[in-house]
C-alpha cells in the first residue's frame, strides 16, 4: 500500500511542478516543495523497510529528485523575475 501512495505522491509532484513552472505562484511553489519532501520521506521509508532493490530505487529516486528540483528551482527564478517586474 505504501508503494502505491509513494508513486501517487511522486506523480502528483511532477504534475504540480509542471503546473507551477507554467503559472508560477508562491502557493504552487510551496506545494511543490511539500510534495517533493513527501516523496523523499516515503521513499526513505520504503528503502529502510525493503532494502532488497536499493540500487534501482536510488537511481530512479535521484532522477526524479533532479528533474523535479530543477523544475522547482526554475519556477522559483521565474516567480522572482515576475515579482521584480511588478
Buried (B, 14 or more C-beta within 10 A) or exposed (E): EEEEEBEEBBEBBBEBBBBBBEEBEEEBBEBBBEBBEBBBEBBEEBBEEEEEEEEEBEEEBEEBBEEBBEBBEBBBEBBEEEEEEE
